[in-house]
Amino acid sequence: MRYIHDRITVDPDLCNGKPTIRGLRLTVQTVLEFLAAGDTVEDILESYPFLEAADVQACLHFASENLAHQDFVGHAA
């Protein structure tokens, strides 16, 4: 397992190698999907009591950093 952000980890044997939160079986993608669906940070923390608010913030930061490094020129909208 390696840390790719302060709270985001990647382990090829966990969740098919997708980025997860602190090596737990919860992907960054799942947290972002909850937020996109309108759930609040408080909703997510209530559903996943092992999470901390800083974990959710780390997911947002991770997504932002990855988008900043993407090249969207020439891609269909």
C-alpha angles and dihedrals in degrees: 000000000000132000114235093175132012092275103012119093137183122207119169089214095053124074091341091297095300117146110272136184114265093330093300124134094259119099127219087234092059092053092047091049091054090051091047089052090057102262115145126229087253091054091053093047090050091051093045108033092179089067126089127210088249089061091058091047089050089055091053092046091048092051092047093050092049093049090050089060097048123103109220097171112121095014119125115248 
